[in-house]
Amino acid sequence: MRISLAAAVLALGLAGCLPPAPAAGSLPFTTIERKDDAAYIGQQQYNALDPGLLVFLDAASAAENEDLFSQAARELLARVDWRTQFVVAVFRGWQGGSGYGVTVERVALEGMLLRIHVNSETPDDPPSGAVTSPYHLIAVRRPLAPVEGLSFELVLADAILLTTTPARP
């Protein structure tokens, strides 16, 4: 009796340490890299004023765009299991200083549409310094249905910023 009571208490304690399960229709993801500073040594910047969304379904399409990411992110991209994951890069666009950012909050599959829900950060004080190009690079677990025929939307506060299809090598 004592063992089963101790096991139940331990199980309940560990359950509080686990991250919450994704909401229905959401796909789990992990961050590869998130940058919001001006230190882009050894990499190119995403050079558009408007937000951007790149979707990589295989190593070849990711390799074509790897110059947009740091060496550390390139090393992590090389370890992606493309059979079970795909990669999404969300770009905020050029900003006039530091303190800006973009964070992927949720990836939701709705029929033939995969929505990338993001949050953007803006500094409290007026920006100063170098132009920045914030981005969030994530690895997403593939759903059971093929992702090759999906459309992808970038969504901020329920407003669709853009729609795209996966990058092709």
TIPALUM-808992 format. One line per 5 residues: number of its first residue (from 1); their letters; for each residue y, x, z of N, C-alpha, C, O. Coordinates in steps of 0.2 Angstrom, whole numbers, padded with zeros to 4 digits. Atoms other than C-alpha are relative to their C-alpha. Layout:
<sites>
NUM> a> Y,X,Z,Y,X,Z,Y,X,Z,Y,X,Z | ...
</sites>
This chain:
<sites>
1> mrisl> -0006,0004,0000,0000,0000,0000,0006,0004,0000,0011,0003,-0004 | -0006,-0004,0000,0012,0014,0004,0001,0003,-0006,0007,0004,-0008 | -0001,-0004,0006,0009,0023,-0012,0003,-0005,-0005,0007,-0003,-0009 | -0002,0005,0005,0012,0007,-0023,0007,-0002,0002,0011,-0003,-0003 | -0007,0002,-0002,0028,0003,-0013,0005,0006,-0001,0010,0005,-0004
6> aaavl> -0004,-0006,0002,0034,0021,-0015,0001,0001,-0007,0006,0003,-0010 | 0000,-0001,0008,0030,0021,-0034,0005,-0006,-0002,0009,-0004,-0007 | -0005,0005,0002,0040,0004,-0035,0007,0002,0001,0012,0001,-0003 | -0007,-0003,-0002,0055,0012,-0026,0002,0005,-0005,0008,0005,-0007 | -0001,-0005,0005,0054,0027,-0037,0002,-0002,-0007,0006,0000,-0010
11> algla> -0001,0003,0007,0053,0017,-0053,0007,-0003,0000,0010,-0003,-0005 | -0007,0004,0000,0068,0006,-0048,0006,0005,0000,0011,0005,-0003 | -0005,-0005,0000,0078,0022,-0044,0001,0004,-0006,0007,0005,-0008 | -0001,-0003,0006,0074,0030,-0060,0003,-0004,-0006,0006,-0002,-0010 | -0003,0004,0005,0078,0015,-0070,0008,0000,0000,0011,-0001,-0005
16> gclpp> -0007,0000,0000,0096,0016,-0064,0003,0007,-0003,0009,0007,-0005 | -0002,-0006,0003,0097,0034,-0071,-0001,0000,-0008,0002,0004,-0011 | 0001,0000,0007,0092,0029,-0089,0006,-0003,-0003,0009,-0008,0000 | -0005,0003,0004,0105,0025,-0102,-0002,-0007,-0002,-0008,-0009,-0002 | 0001,0007,0001,0107,0006,-0106,-0003,0000,-0007,-0002,0004,-0012
21> apaag> 0003,0001,0007,0096,0000,-0121,0006,-0002,-0005,0010,-0005,-0003 | -0005,0002,0005,0106,-0002,-0137,0000,-0008,-0001,-0005,-0011,0000 | 0000,0007,0001,0112,-0020,-0140,-0004,-0002,-0006,-0006,0002,-0011 | 0004,0003,0005,0102,-0031,-0152,0003,0002,-0007,0009,0001,-0008 | -0003,-0002,0007,0104,-0025,-0170,0003,0007,0000,0004,0009,-0006
26> slpft> -0003,-0007,0000,0111,-0008,-0164,-0006,0005,-0002,-0012,0004,0000 | 0004,-0005,0001,0103,0008,-0170,0002,0006,0005,0008,0008,0005 | -0002,-0006,-0005,0102,0023,-0157,0002,0006,-0004,0000,0007,-0010 | -0003,-0006,0004,0112,0038,-0162,0001,0006,0005,0002,0004,0011 | -0002,-0006,-0004,0116,0056,-0155,0006,0003,-0003,0006,0003,-0009
31> tierk> -0006,-0004,0003,0132,0066,-0157,-0003,0007,-0002,-0006,0010,0002 | 0001,-0007,0002,0130,0082,-0167,0006,0004,0001,0006,0009,0004 | -0006,-0003,-0001,0148,0086,-0166,0006,-0005,0000,0006,-0010,-0004 | -0006,0004,0000,0165,0078,-0162,0005,0005,0001,0006,0009,0006 | -0006,-0005,0000,0181,0088,-0165,0006,-0004,-0001,0007,-0009,-0005
36> ddaay> -0007,0003,0001,0199,0083,-0163,0005,0005,0001,0011,0003,0002 | -0005,-0005,-0001,0207,0099,-0162,0002,0004,-0007,0000,0001,-0012 | -0002,-0003,0006,0215,0111,-0175,-0004,0007,-0001,-0002,0010,-0006 | 0003,-0006,0001,0203,0125,-0173,-0006,-0001,-0005,-0012,-0002,-0003 | 0005,0001,0006,0194,0124,-0190,-0002,0007,-0003,-0002,0007,-0009
41> igqqq> 0001,-0007,0003,0190,0143,-0192,-0007,0000,-0003,-0012,-0003,0001 | 0007,0000,0003,0175,0145,-0204,-0002,-0007,-0003,-0008,-0008,-0005 | 0002,0007,0003,0176,0127,-0210,0006,-0003,-0004,0012,-0001,-0002 | -0005,0004,0004,0186,0116,-0222,0002,-0006,0004,-0002,-0009,0008 | -0002,0006,-0003,0196,0101,-0216,-0001,-0005,-0005,0000,-0005,-0011
46> ynald> 0000,0006,0004,0193,0084,-0222,0008,-0001,-0002,0012,-0002,0003 | -0007,0000,0002,0209,0083,-0232,0003,-0006,-0003,0007,-0006,-0008 | -0003,0006,0002,0214,0065,-0234,0004,-0003,0006,0002,-0002,0012 | -0004,0003,-0005,0227,0055,-0224,-0004,-0006,0003,-0003,-0008,0009 | 0003,0006,-0002,0216,0040,-0224,-0007,0001,0004,-0010,0007,0003
51> pgllv> 0006,-0001,-0003,0200,0038,-0213,-0006,0001,-0006,-0005,-0002,-0011 | 0006,-0001,0005,0183,0043,-0222,-0006,-0001,0004,-0007,0000,0010 | 0007,0001,-0002,0165,0040,-0220,-0005,0003,-0005,-0005,0001,-0011 | 0005,-0003,0004,0151,0050,-0227,-0007,-0001,0003,-0008,-0001,0009 | 0007,0001,-0003,0132,0046,-0225,-0004,0004,-0004,-0004,0004,-0010
56> fldaa> 0005,-0005,0003,0119,0059,-0228,-0007,-0003,0001,-0009,-0004,0007 | 0007,0002,-0001,0101,0053,-0231,-0005,0005,0000,-0011,0004,0002 | 0005,-0006,0001,0093,0070,-0234,0004,0006,0001,0010,0006,0001 | -0003,-0006,-0002,0096,0088,-0231,0005,0003,-0006,0010,0006,-0005 | -0004,-0002,0006,0103,0091,-0249,0007,-0003,0000,0012,0001,-0001
61> saaen> -0007,0003,-0001,0117,0079,-0247,0004,0002,0005,0010,0003,0005 | -0004,-0003,-0006,0122,0086,-0230,0002,0007,-0002,0007,0009,0000 | -0001,-0007,0002,0121,0104,-0237,0006,0000,-0005,0010,0005,-0004 | -0006,0000,0005,0134,0099,-0251,0006,-0001,0004,0011,0001,0001 | -0006,0002,-0004,0146,0094,-0237,0001,0004,0006,0005,0003,0010
66> edlfs> 0000,-0003,-0007,0142,0106,-0223,0006,0004,0001,0007,0006,0007 | -0006,-0004,-0002,0158,0116,-0225,0005,-0004,0004,0010,-0001,0006 | -0005,0005,-0004,0167,0101,-0217,-0001,0001,0008,0003,-0001,0012 | 0002,0000,-0007,0158,0105,-0201,-0001,0008,0003,-0001,0012,-0001 | 0000,-0007,-0003,0157,0120,-0189,-0007,0003,-0001,-0012,0000,-0003
71> qaare> 0007,-0003,0001,0143,0133,-0189,-0005,-0003,0005,-0011,-0004,0003 | 0004,0003,-0005,0136,0125,-0173,-0003,-0006,-0003,-0009,-0008,-0002 | 0002,0007,0003,0135,0108,-0182,-0005,0001,-0006,-0009,-0002,-0007 | 0005,-0002,0005,0127,0116,-0197,-0007,0002,0002,-0012,0000,-0001 | 0007,-0002,-0002,0113,0123,-0187,-0003,-0006,0003,-0009,-0007,0002
76> llarv> 0003,0006,-0002,0110,0106,-0179,-0002,-0004,-0006,-0007,-0008,-0006 | 0002,0004,0006,0110,0098,-0196,-0006,0003,-0003,-0010,-0001,-0006 | 0006,-0003,0002,0097,0110,-0201,-0006,-0002,0003,-0012,-0002,0001 | 0006,0002,-0004,0086,0103,-0187,-0001,-0008,-0001,-0006,-0010,0003 | 0001,0008,0001,0088,0084,-0192,-0007,-0001,-0003,-0009,0002,-0008
81> dwrtq> 0007,0002,0003,0071,0076,-0195,0002,-0006,-0005,0003,-0012,-0003 | -0003,0005,0005,0077,0067,-0211,-0005,-0006,-0001,-0003,-0011,-0004 | 0005,0006,0001,0061,0056,-0211,0001,-0006,0005,0000,-0011,0004 | -0001,0005,-0005,0066,0047,-0195,0008,-0001,0002,0010,-0005,0006 | -0007,0001,-0001,0085,0050,-0195,0004,0001,-0007,0002,0003,-0012
86> fvvav> -0004,-0002,0005,0100,0050,-0206,0007,0002,0003,0007,0001,0009 | -0006,-0002,-0003,0118,0057,-0203,0006,-0003,-0003,0007,-0005,-0009 | -0006,0003,0002,0135,0049,-0203,0006,0004,0003,0005,0007,0008 | -0006,-0003,-0002,0152,0058,-0203,0006,-0005,0000,0007,-0008,-0006 | -0006,0004,0000,0167,0048,-0198,0006,0004,0001,0007,0008,0006
91> frgwq> -0006,-0004,-0001,0184,0056,-0201,0006,-0005,0001,0007,-0010,-0002 | -0006,0004,-0002,0200,0049,-0194,0006,0001,-0005,0010,-0003,-0006 | -0005,-0001,0005,0211,0057,-0208,0005,0005,0004,0005,0006,0010 | -0005,-0005,-0002,0225,0070,-0206,0004,-0003,0005,0007,-0009,0004 | -0004,0002,-0005,0235,0068,-0190,0005,0005,0001,0004,0011,0000
96> ggsgy> -0006,-0005,-0001,0252,0076,-0185,0000,0004,0006,0005,0005,0009 | 0000,-0004,-0006,0246,0086,-0170,-0007,-0002,0004,-0011,-0005,0001 | 0006,0001,-0005,0233,0086,-0156,0000,-0006,0004,0005,-0009,0004 | 0001,0006,-0005,0227,0072,-0145,-0003,-0006,-0004,-0004,-0011,-0001 | 0003,0006,0004,0220,0061,-0159,-0007,0001,0000,-0009,0007,0000
101> gvtve> 0007,-0001,0000,0202,0058,-0160,-0003,-0007,-0003,0000,-0012,-0004 | 0004,0006,0003,0188,0046,-0167,-0006,0001,0004,-0009,0006,0004 | 0007,0000,-0003,0172,0041,-0158,-0004,-0006,-0002,-0001,-0012,-0002 | 0004,0005,0002,0158,0031,-0164,-0003,-0003,0006,-0005,0000,0010 | 0002,0003,-0006,0154,0018,-0152,-0007,-0004,-0001,-0011,-0005,0004
106> rvale> 0006,0004,0001,0140,0008,-0160,-0002,0000,-0008,0003,0000,-0012 | 0002,0000,0007,0130,0008,-0176,-0005,-0007,0000,-0010,-0007,0003 | 0003,0006,0000,0124,-0010,-0180,-0003,-0002,-0007,0001,-0001,-0012 | 0003,0002,0006,0112,-0016,-0194,0000,-0007,-0001,-0002,-0011,0004 | 0000,0007,0001,0116,-0033,-0201,-0002,-0002,-0007,0002,-0001,-0012
111> gmllr> 0003,0001,0007,0105,-0037,-0216,0000,0006,-0004,-0003,0011,-0002 | 0000,-0006,0004,0109,-0025,-0230,0007,0004,0001,0009,0008,-0003 | -0006,-0003,-0002,0125,-0019,-0221,-0001,0004,0007,-0003,0001,0012 | 0000,-0004,-0006,0126,-0005,-0208,0007,0001,0002,0011,0004,-0002 | -0007,0000,-0002,0142,-0006,-0198,0001,0006,0005,-0003,0006,0010
116> ihvns> -0001,-0006,-0004,0149,0010,-0190,0006,-0002,0004,0012,-0002,0002 | -0005,0002,-0004,0160,0004,-0175,0003,0006,0003,0000,0009,0007 | -0003,-0006,-0003,0173,0017,-0170,0006,-0002,0005,0008,-0008,0005 | -0006,0000,-0004,0187,0019,-0157,0004,0006,-0002,0001,0011,-0003 | -0005,-0006,0002,0202,0030,-0161,0004,0001,0006,0006,-0004,0010
121> etpdd> -0005,-0003,-0005,0212,0040,-0148,0006,0002,-0003,0007,0005,-0008 | -0007,-0002,0002,0231,0042,-0149,0003,0003,0006,0002,0000,0011 | -0004,-0003,-0006,0241,0054,-0138,0005,-0004,0003,0008,-0008,-0001 | -0005,0004,-0004,0252,0046,-0125,0007,0003,-0002,0012,0000,-0003 | -0006,-0003,0001,0266,0059,-0129,0000,0001,-0008,-0005,0001,-0011
126> ppsga> -0001,-0002,0008,0273,0063,-0147,-0004,0006,-0001,-0004,0011,0002 | 0004,-0005,0002,0261,0074,-0156,0005,0006,-0002,0010,0006,-0004 | -0003,-0006,0002,0266,0092,-0159,-0006,0005,-0001,-0011,0005,0001 | 0005,-0005,0002,0257,0107,-0166,-0002,-0001,-0007,0000,-0005,-0011 | 0003,0000,0006,0246,0109,-0181,-0003,-0006,-0002,-0005,-0011,0002
131> vtspy> 0004,0006,0002,0239,0096,-0192,-0007,0000,0002,-0010,0005,0001 | 0007,0000,-0002,0222,0090,-0186,-0004,-0005,-0005,0000,-0009,-0008 | 0004,0005,0004,0208,0081,-0195,-0006,-0002,0005,-0012,0001,0004 | 0006,0002,-0005,0197,0073,-0181,-0006,-0003,-0003,-0005,-0007,-0008 | 0006,0003,0002,0179,0068,-0184,-0005,0000,0005,-0005,0003,0010
136> hliav> 0006,0001,-0004,0163,0062,-0176,-0006,0000,-0005,-0007,-0004,-0009 | 0006,-0001,0004,0146,0068,-0184,-0006,-0002,0005,-0007,0001,0010 | 0005,0003,-0004,0131,0058,-0178,-0007,0000,-0004,-0006,0000,-0010 | 0007,0001,0003,0112,0057,-0181,-0002,-0006,0002,-0002,-0008,0008 | 0002,0007,-0002,0106,0039,-0182,-0008,0000,-0002,-0010,0002,-0007
141> rrpla> 0007,0001,0001,0088,0034,-0180,-0001,-0005,-0006,0003,-0010,-0006 | 0001,0004,0005,0082,0026,-0196,-0003,-0007,0002,-0007,-0007,0006 | 0003,0007,-0002,0078,0007,-0195,-0006,0000,-0004,-0008,0004,-0008 | 0007,0001,0003,0061,0001,-0201,0001,-0001,-0008,-0003,0001,-0012 | -0001,0001,0008,0069,-0005,-0218,0003,0006,-0003,0007,0010,0001
146> pvegl> -0003,-0006,0003,0074,0008,-0230,0008,0000,0000,0011,-0006,-0001 | -0008,0000,0000,0093,0013,-0229,0003,0002,-0007,0009,0001,-0007 | -0002,-0002,0007,0094,0019,-0247,0004,-0006,-0003,0009,-0004,-0007 | -0004,0005,0004,0100,0002,-0253,0005,-0004,0004,0008,-0009,0002 | -0005,0003,-0005,0112,-0002,-0238,0007,0002,-0003,0008,0007,-0006
151> sfelv> -0007,-0002,0000,0131,-0002,-0239,0002,0001,0007,-0001,-0001,0012 | -0002,-0002,-0007,0140,0006,-0224,0007,-0002,0000,0011,-0001,-0004 | -0007,0002,-0001,0156,-0001,-0217,0003,0004,0007,-0001,0005,0011 | -0003,-0003,-0006,0168,0008,-0205,0005,-0005,0003,0009,-0008,0000 | -0004,0006,-0004,0175,-0004,-0192,0004,0002,0006,0001,0006,0010
156> ladai> -0004,-0001,-0006,0189,-0002,-0180,0003,-0006,0003,0007,-0010,-0001 | -0003,0006,-0003,0193,-0016,-0168,-0001,-0006,-0004,0004,-0010,-0005 | 0002,0006,0004,0184,-0029,-0179,0004,0000,-0007,0003,-0005,-0011 | -0003,-0001,0006,0194,-0023,-0194,-0004,0005,-0005,-0005,0010,-0002 | 0003,-0004,0004,0185,-0016,-0209,0005,0005,-0003,0009,0003,-0007
161> llttt> -0005,-0005,0003,0193,0001,-0214,-0002,0002,-0007,0002,0003,-0011 | 0002,-0002,0006,0182,0005,-0228,-0008,-0002,-0001,-0011,-0002,0004 | 0007,0001,0001,0165,0002,-0236,-0003,0005,-0005,0001,0007,-0010 | 0002,-0005,0005,0154,0015,-0245,-0008,0000,0000,-0011,-0004,0003 | 0007,-0001,0001,0136,0020,-0250,-0001,0007,0002,0003,0011,0002
166> parp> 0002,-0007,-0002,0126,0036,-0245,0002,0005,-0006,0002,0003,-0012 | -0001,-0006,0005,0131,0053,-0253,-0006,0002,-0003,-0011,0001,0000 | 0006,-0002,0004,0120,0059,-0266,0001,0007,-0002,0006,0010,-0003 | -0001,-0007,0001,0116,0077,-0269,0001,0001,-0007,0002,0007,-0010
</sites>
